[in-house]
């Protein structure tokens, strides 16, 4: 009986056995890298808004406290987006005719809220509570970055699970005094780890369940 396969069949079989797994690994690595890339997470990419609100001007320049606009951040799971009434508290007198603020005036006149675009938008299967983080000593800048320096708002962190777990596994690295939560100029002390462990006790942080799945997925 004649030979069924040509001599190169062995080489093709070996190349297939080696190449297919390598190709699968390369594809997985590519997808993994893409999922963490700034192109996908939109980190450091300013988000277009109906009104180009500048935290740099309002917070950094005028010194407005975060809680003046985000009124529910200490009591609610949501930081809250300020209603048009909050904007018009000042802008009914200041820059009241500026063209860039026309959407604000229109919202005030019609009663229809401004449709702001969310910058930090967690998936529905993730439970996050602003108030508990604030009460335990997590500062605004820890998650949102130097917002007081942003002429437009963007994400400074990808907010993926691994990033959250970095803090949940070692909260002592990130905690600060609760009276410094909104202090954008706060700098951690040289002995942050020891200070952080003290804050864990002082702020009653329950570290035992921080890595449990149901803490964030409910």
Legacy VTK file of the C-alpha trace (Angstrom):
# vtk DataFile Version 3.0
C-alpha trace
ASCII
DATASET POLYDATA
POINTS 218 float
0.000 0.000 0.000
1.356 3.413 -0.946
2.148 6.135 1.576
-0.988 8.115 2.437
0.707 11.283 3.670
3.593 13.208 2.253
6.758 13.668 4.281
5.885 17.236 5.145
2.757 16.050 6.984
4.773 15.398 10.144
6.161 18.922 10.084
2.688 20.367 9.524
1.265 18.333 12.402
4.022 19.470 14.766
3.609 23.090 13.688
-0.133 22.841 14.256
0.249 21.309 17.711
2.627 24.078 18.726
1.186 26.972 16.733
-2.487 26.673 17.679
-1.891 26.918 21.471
0.570 29.768 20.937
-1.942 31.561 18.746
-4.644 31.102 21.394
-2.321 32.448 24.095
-1.392 35.418 21.908
-5.063 36.176 21.275
-5.871 35.933 24.990
-2.937 38.189 25.886
-4.037 40.718 23.260
-7.600 40.801 24.575
-6.339 41.031 28.168
-4.069 43.935 27.284
-6.795 45.688 25.318
-9.224 45.415 28.227
-6.684 47.209 30.435
-5.637 49.786 27.860
-6.566 53.448 28.127
-8.307 53.088 24.757
-10.866 50.774 26.374
-11.014 52.226 29.894
-10.894 55.876 28.691
-8.468 56.805 31.469
-7.081 60.334 31.031
-9.596 61.049 28.248
-11.722 64.152 28.942
-15.448 63.438 28.663
-17.480 65.776 26.494
-20.342 67.429 28.374
-23.248 69.671 27.365
-21.516 72.404 29.388
-17.695 72.391 29.689
-17.652 72.469 33.483
-14.195 73.149 34.935
-13.311 71.703 38.330
-9.991 73.515 37.982
-11.831 76.843 38.055
-14.557 76.034 40.573
-12.556 73.888 43.024
-8.938 74.851 42.426
-9.551 78.528 41.690
-12.639 79.458 43.699
-12.132 76.880 46.457
-15.669 75.475 46.334
-16.011 72.418 48.575
-16.831 69.144 46.788
-19.893 68.718 48.993
-21.441 71.992 47.850
-22.341 70.356 44.529
-22.165 66.673 45.484
-24.461 67.069 48.450
-25.264 63.397 49.094
-21.745 61.991 49.032
-21.602 61.612 52.833
-25.063 60.115 53.309
-25.863 58.198 50.137
-24.448 55.518 47.881
-24.401 58.174 45.139
-22.308 61.316 45.135
-25.126 63.084 43.311
-25.069 65.387 40.309
-25.949 68.972 41.245
-29.327 70.235 40.018
-29.481 73.298 37.808
-30.607 75.279 40.844
-27.150 74.822 42.361
-25.489 76.237 39.258
-27.899 79.160 39.106
-27.176 80.090 42.718
-24.093 81.812 41.325
-24.762 82.068 37.608
-27.952 84.053 37.956
-25.523 86.856 38.881
-22.092 85.769 37.579
-21.536 85.181 33.847
-25.313 85.250 33.557
-25.218 86.040 29.808
-22.244 83.868 28.807
-23.088 81.843 25.648
-21.336 78.771 27.050
-23.876 78.688 29.896
-26.935 78.791 27.637
-27.763 75.091 28.345
-27.809 75.915 32.062
-30.175 78.867 31.589
-32.383 76.815 29.276
-32.563 74.018 31.853
-33.517 76.551 34.527
-36.235 78.104 32.373
-37.773 74.831 31.145
-37.312 72.717 34.260
-35.618 69.979 32.236
-32.382 68.745 33.856
-29.090 68.941 32.014
-28.113 65.557 30.570
-24.600 65.231 31.951
-22.454 62.334 30.738
-21.214 60.055 33.506
-17.427 59.983 33.855
-17.247 57.175 36.414
-19.870 54.628 35.404
-19.636 51.262 37.148
-21.472 48.251 35.697
-24.823 47.287 37.207
-23.371 44.171 38.840
-21.026 46.269 41.000
-22.314 47.786 44.234
-20.472 50.882 45.370
-21.433 53.135 48.248
-19.867 56.579 48.438
-20.910 57.266 52.011
-19.226 54.218 53.543
-15.932 54.990 51.802
-16.039 58.615 52.913
-16.834 57.654 56.506
-13.965 55.150 56.611
-11.374 57.650 55.385
-11.099 57.298 51.610
-10.453 60.727 50.116
-12.024 62.090 46.936
-8.659 62.270 45.187
-7.887 58.607 45.941
-10.431 57.512 43.347
-11.035 60.646 41.297
-7.492 61.970 41.108
-6.556 65.677 41.215
-9.998 66.896 40.118
-9.126 70.393 41.288
-6.601 70.578 38.430
-8.937 69.365 35.663
-10.284 71.964 33.200
-12.518 69.135 31.964
-13.244 65.963 33.886
-11.707 62.582 33.127
-10.995 59.294 34.857
-7.577 58.818 36.445
-8.224 55.164 37.372
-9.702 52.329 35.328
-11.990 51.267 38.241
-11.487 47.607 37.367
-11.785 44.977 40.103
-8.042 44.526 40.555
-7.725 48.236 41.318
-10.481 48.097 43.943
-8.910 45.018 45.513
-5.560 46.785 45.890
-7.250 49.026 48.456
-9.482 46.367 49.997
-6.469 44.124 50.621
-4.394 46.864 52.243
-6.605 49.820 53.244
-3.907 51.149 55.566
-2.018 52.355 52.466
-4.815 54.672 51.369
-6.816 55.901 54.380
-6.667 59.456 55.631
-8.339 61.353 58.502
-12.042 61.845 57.855
-11.677 65.618 58.206
-9.274 65.554 55.236
-11.553 63.676 52.823
-12.165 66.653 50.524
-8.718 68.196 51.017
-7.251 68.041 47.509
-3.824 69.145 48.785
-3.563 66.397 51.410
-0.301 64.439 51.416
0.068 61.153 53.335
2.617 61.124 56.172
5.934 59.323 55.908
4.666 56.622 58.265
1.445 56.059 56.295
1.303 52.307 57.006
1.414 52.780 60.780
-0.904 55.771 60.558
-3.257 53.820 58.309
-3.461 50.927 60.761
-4.365 53.444 63.452
-7.112 54.866 61.216
-8.479 51.355 60.597
-9.138 51.052 64.327
-10.227 54.654 64.756
-12.686 54.590 61.815
-13.931 51.093 62.653
-12.961 49.556 59.298
-13.987 45.884 59.175
-11.131 44.395 57.166
-12.292 40.778 57.540
-14.932 40.987 54.797
-13.375 43.481 52.415
-12.320 40.785 49.935
-15.563 38.799 50.075
-17.389 38.667 46.735
-20.721 39.784 48.185
-19.176 43.002 49.500
-19.225 44.480 45.999
-21.420 42.028 44.068
-24.946 41.853 45.473
LINES 1 219
218 0 1 2 3 4 5 6 7 8 9 10 11 12 13 14 15 16 17 18 19 20 21 22 23 24 25 26 27 28 29 30 31 32 33 34 35 36 37 38 39 40 41 42 43 44 45 46 47 48 49 50 51 52 53 54 55 56 57 58 59 60 61 62 63 64 65 66 67 68 69 70 71 72 73 74 75 76 77 78 79 80 81 82 83 84 85 86 87 88 89 90 91 92 93 94 95 96 97 98 99 100 101 102 103 104 105 106 107 108 109 110 111 112 113 114 115 116 117 118 119 120 121 122 123 124 125 126 127 128 129 130 131 132 133 134 135 136 137 138 139 140 141 142 143 144 145 146 147 148 149 150 151 152 153 154 155 156 157 158 159 160 161 162 163 164 165 166 167 168 169 170 171 172 173 174 175 176 177 178 179 180 181 182 183 184 185 186 187 188 189 190 191 192 193 194 195 196 197 198 199 200 201 202 203 204 205 206 207 208 209 210 211 212 213 214 215 216 217
